[in-house]
Amino acid sequence: MPNPRIEPLKKVLALDPKDDVAWFGLGKAYMDDGSFEEATKALRQCVTVKPTYSAAYFALAQSLQKLGRLDECRTVCATGIEVSTKNGDAMVTKNLEALKSSLPT
């Protein structure tokens, strides 16, 4: 059974494709369903629309890790750490650093 949040979020995005909160919500809903490929697409769109959305980088990095795309995950972690540090989002920075250091070398 697909996540009930997905279709309403798609409707919002059909009306406003620049709604970063809806892109983030869609990405998280796909993650909850285990649809990490779809999640990465939505979360990439989120950071494209709003490049300063710290939490989206963490969710995107988590999705890439689940897909085994570790080089991309490292890159997203590095970018996310820069963004979250600039934003003063200490918790997101900490989470991204922990994820990055947990990746196999």
C-alpha positions in Angstrom: 0.0 0.0 0.0 1.6 3.2 -1.1 2.1 6.1 1.4 -1.2 8.1 1.5 0.9 11.4 1.6 2.3 10.8 -1.9 -0.7 11.7 -4.1 -1.7 14.9 -2.3 2.0 16.1 -2.4 2.1 15.3 -6.2 -1.1 17.5 -6.6 0.6 20.4 -4.7 3.6 20.1 -6.9 1.5 20.0 -10.1 0.2 23.4 -9.0 3.5 24.8 -7.7 6.6 22.9 -8.9 8.8 25.3 -6.8 7.3 24.2 -3.4 10.4 23.0 -1.6 8.5 21.8 1.4 6.3 19.6 -0.8 9.3 18.2 -2.6 10.9 17.4 0.8 7.7 15.8 2.1 7.4 13.8 -1.1 11.0 12.6 -0.7 10.4 11.6 2.9 7.1 9.8 2.0 9.0 7.8 -0.6 11.7 7.0 1.9 9.1 5.8 4.4 7.8 3.4 1.6 11.4 2.2 0.9 11.2 3.8 -2.6 14.7 5.3 -2.4 15.1 5.8 -6.2 12.0 8.0 -6.2 13.0 9.6 -3.0 16.4 10.7 -4.5 14.6 12.3 -7.4 12.2 14.3 -5.2 15.0 15.3 -2.8 17.3 16.4 -5.6 14.5 18.6 -6.9 14.0 20.0 -3.4 17.6 21.2 -3.2 17.5 22.4 -6.8 14.5 24.6 -5.9 16.0 25.6 -2.5 19.7 25.0 -2.3 19.8 26.0 1.4 17.4 23.3 2.6 19.8 21.5 5.0 17.5 18.7 6.0 16.9 17.7 2.4 20.7 17.1 1.9 20.6 14.7 4.9 17.5 12.8 3.6 19.1 12.7 0.1 22.3 11.3 1.5 20.4 8.7 3.4 18.6 7.6 0.3 21.8 7.4 -1.8 23.3 5.3 1.0 20.4 2.9 0.9 20.8 2.6 -2.9 24.5 1.8 -2.4 25.5 5.0 -4.4 28.2 5.8 -1.9 30.3 8.2 -4.0 27.2 10.3 -4.6 26.3 10.0 -0.9 29.7 11.4 0.1 29.4 14.3 -2.3 25.9 15.2 -1.0 27.2 14.9 2.6 30.0 17.3 1.9 27.6 19.8 0.2 25.1 19.4 2.9 27.7 20.0 5.7 28.7 23.2 4.0 25.1 24.4 3.6 24.0 23.3 7.1 27.1 24.9 8.7 26.3 28.2 6.9 22.7 28.0 8.1 23.7 27.2 11.6 21.8 23.9 11.5 24.1 22.1 14.0 21.9 19.0 14.3 21.8 18.5 10.5 25.6 19.1 10.3 26.2 16.5 13.1 23.9 14.0 11.3 25.6 14.5 8.0 29.1 14.2 9.5 28.1 10.9 11.3 26.6 9.5 8.1 29.7 10.5 6.1 32.1 8.9 8.6 30.0 5.7 8.7 30.5 5.1 5.0 33.1 2.5 4.0 36.3 3.9 2.5 
